[in-house]
């Protein structure tokens, strides 16, 4: 019998597990995928929002501002790439300037520090590559950028290190109320728990529906992006937004934590919750809008297009509550933007709700709130030489674009949540993130995974189930040269 079962291990599920692992609780996470942070968490704008956008008095407003502060602290503590670079919301006309004034006042009401309104000249002084048409902006210095999947992974790793059990490839197929809690099923597997937390992202309404009819529906919205080469990474030094509207925060242009430039997204409602395709119309829209902000963008330097699904719902605010008809069952649903920014605070808020519901939260004396993650390329030269002397695998470069070594990959395989796929390695140590997008290193990563996991090459996946790279019989080739 578990005290708490968390369904889903995106950034919200990971943050919840991270917070609960501080206490003397028996906690499990059931994740449908073969890795953590492999849904919306890996396909978003990677922005830690300052908190001026949500309506004052909402959970979004409260948890965004608190979560943004916590995210900076957690990233520093767990060695997750993060940079507080600030953001600008651009105004192009008088109507936009009115919007800027509105969100400035909203941000002040939400407790966002250091906000200011700039005129066009002041805005371009900060960002010289912006359009001459910019009339003014809202400047939020506390906004940041992060590696979103590593943010989630780091919190999940700490949770696992502190006793949380993670069950991958365990899609929940049934939830039954029993006398002392719930039975949660995945195929023939059955887990019992006193409390259940639904953090299933775009599937949260369906998971809730396994127990009872939900009073909300998830309405997925697809957003498409360009990821530009590092040659474009200096076009802007801050997150550049356009004025928000009913479809979201508009098309942004932003540096990434790895030195690239991300451009997007659009917003399109979709019925298929697995539809991550990109479209000509969607990308053309993103391109057109982005060039309004930064006319000099060279989108021919694109190295990848991708799409993500955000968990919009039929309710405007986050849905974070205990079911009124099923005590002990909690929803963390409708966590659209600013969900990434809010995730740490959502975890804390859920812990408070559990406590109010009767769950005893007694802190562990031996809680280990630490994580070490350093890539070979980030070390000083003398430390690199010493490391290669101790472990020659660090002297073998596998990913040329990102200078990722075999030692980096082997270290990833020794973490509390090791990768099982080529993209799992990519998310942990950047092999395949560069200009060639894995064209050179993927076969070598494939080979290392097969060797280290003792899995035949034809069973190694690119990412999710079915993404095989090799079919048919493989034979060892012996060279006599």
Steps between C-alpha positions, in 0.01 A plus 500: 500500500640838393418824673491691169496396135577770244372437148729667247862614515518816298631807678189527722512134608876522549472816711228338711712189556798721586305682770339184642835318514593733787252321723474155652257380237487197276460659154481354149485662156325326211615636164351378171812576297841336504661814644412795717437850361425362154173681425414868528800548731747438218315702234435854618660844500728422800409830668474569872236773490519796735130481587334812354266314264256307730194673642558614860345274758527183291705192579698577184603839639590371846689193381676668206668766711592258779603227255723736304692586816524134603611390151808721515594355841437138397698534176799639689483227763452211254740629232235559234584757228305820573553868420301798621517707181176700528221546249343775289137513388497710183238759407462610138211747532283687749277197561807290584625771735166484679550123534851557634360737762237242596745216547738732686227569756409132507862408566524752783184353654652151471815612681740483203810706590689753288242546223526813287349647184748615235452715192619390156843659529566347841383160374732505197787617721466165680442301180642676191372235255135567575272655241496878460121469527520415872326780690574375853514194723452346841835404650507213751859437618408194709394282204739218415581210271563142602567153367142376556551126475808507721308712752238225524756220486708652779201521735395146408854370560512656848159350576616153392825538694290572808282191465224583251434202271471578128313261270553582133288356217208477743199670339211506746204299370270491804451674836272347764394638834555248781443515873834650600586692184534411133615224270683628195547258212729483199415189303538211744697707751309634801626752754314607814529847651330718758522805273521543122632809319399545136783683320434346160530820294298494179345172615391626843128500418521146366684381812241668722232331288633158600366570849205734441362746247721814508352850503772623264637408161851537362503680164854452365656786307795433273785746474765482227857625527822570317828417674777705340871428492732660752608740228169677570525478878613862545216663306337583833621465857159497670169320451305703244121467524223665307188630676286209626157427357230234533734242339781544751817704540565532127802401293824542694865522405738389772848371566513145631713384787720315248570812291248441219202718415143372538216656299129425551239384571170533322186361669271250330234286665538131413288194572779241483700504824795340323508750213846657519532568130615832359319668211591741224224740605598490866868560438428773245290677764779472757753631250285798400428604859859450620637723225271778624702497824849425366515578125855372463426142602649247258256212520703309241735428790228272639633167627171353620125557500287346769159529663369462853152466648387719788229381737240771453177416678138608520591695814709816485708436812719209604290212640672402825265345752372192677198343336186600694348156438810279528701600809871436464500542120671822386516665158794705376333573167474770237860595569564708191748788488638609747508135613877457464560811711237399757595133539710525821229703672233259376689219675502694826133592464408135447692406814288752692181351358612151600572618852153655528353171378662310786832389350773526765802694369796429723831620358786257447814565699715358216337666197769548234414812302797495265600396150825520308491538123801638316587433137860445393500804270411728792811408704824704509779356284700365793196316635431357154852358481474350847162345423625342177795354692259337745242400240608490133136488385492876558761536228273349233273765349172351379302815413724741310248786483461517879833340603330222697725212594440131559573568867209746512267237356622230737449739792140556387447124504606491866247760622194416713279511186723375217403551134361210299494665158714712271287807571519418870878538475448821301289651778755415768827607342419683173639235261310571181391853595737675260493623144487153340226385744658162562598424141852412608465378857171307505655172371770518768246577774293207369805274528585617854142446620490150355831411661436653842135394536571151362220545248518384136553794260166442328320556832651842570246776441538856381236613749151363572385141430512413131778743405745230393807589296591146399271227372597151406806299589826671591839339452839589636730630231867405540755708316814328368663822382 
